[in-house]
Amino acid sequence: MTETAYLRSRLDALHELHRGSPQSITEVLEAMEKELEIFKDIVPGYKIKEKNLTPDMSKEVKAVNKLEQELLAVYRKFLDHVLKLTKSRVELVSDKAMLVASKLLSVGSHFNFASTLIEAVVQGTCFRTAEVASGCTSAVAELFDTDSSGEATLKAVSCIVNLIKARRHMINPEVIGALIQLRLVSVDVHHRTLKEQDKSHARSEQVARRDSALDEHLLGAQSGTTTKAQRLMQTTVLQRLVAAYLRVIEVAQNTSAVRQARLLGPTLEGLTKFALLMDIDLLQLLMKALKELLEHPRVAPLTTLSALSTDRKTSCRERV
């Protein structure tokens, strides 16, 4: 069977599932799982673009284009359906829908509507059900480990920064731990574009806005980016990462000792890992944040020891 014929058969299977309306919650959930498996099988690793048909196009090209547009339409309908169900008042339905979204991320992170899917799964890392939150966190960690272009990673890290801003110390510590899976291998450590800003602004806000002029260009990058574009992408990811860590350091200082340790543990571990990639601007922000952390009266002793270790390692890096 040719690829075109196979795609046609799988699309027909999707249409067959759409015939008739499920009569029970069980049927709704079963249909959603079946659709998920089909999409995991046929979603390509690239974005489908709408092409204008021209007379000189071959029948084969026209047929493929028609199938791709059909796939895009049913995928969008499915994604909208799943995300709507994540807000269901029936816990069984919302839990299953959120888990389906997290599983869809494995094939949908580089497909059309990826930003919508990534944002939903990052939000799901703080879902009310522990199993669902864990599933979403694992999906995000897998994305960090496997994303080669950096586009999806940049979106996910930016969403995490926003999530920490919204939930503050109630952020799921596992999300912070997932950040250590980031694959940053080519950053511009001499890239100095941090703008002068009012000192009353939070340090994390300062980093989050850094290089904002590059975002439109970077978010449009594809897997075939040049080495320079790839380096710019990863540099921006690193800046968003530091913004996330600095915000965690800020919000964790005024919470309980237990939660403080759970939040600051992976944060300090991540800072230690990525310190060698940071430029002077980022290191100075980091050193200032660690100094304030060490001086804070509510910081637990074990956290202080970890912070001291991180502070020493980053100090060595700054002197290099």
Secondary structure by P-SEA (a helix, b strand, c coil): ccaaaaaaaaaaaaaaaaccccccaaaaaaaaaaaaaaaaaccccbbbbbbbbcccccaaaaaaaaaaaaaaaaaaaaaaaaaaacccccaaaaaaaaaaaaaaccccccccaaaaaaaaaaaacccccaaaaaaaaaaaaaaaaccccaaaaaaaaaaaaaaaaaccccccaaaaaaccccccccccccccccccccccccaaaaaaaccccaaaaaaaccccccaaaaaaaaaaaaaaaaaaaaaaaaaaccccaaaaaaaaaaaaaaaaaacccccaaaaaaaaaaaaaaaacccccaaaaaaaaaaaaaaaaaaac
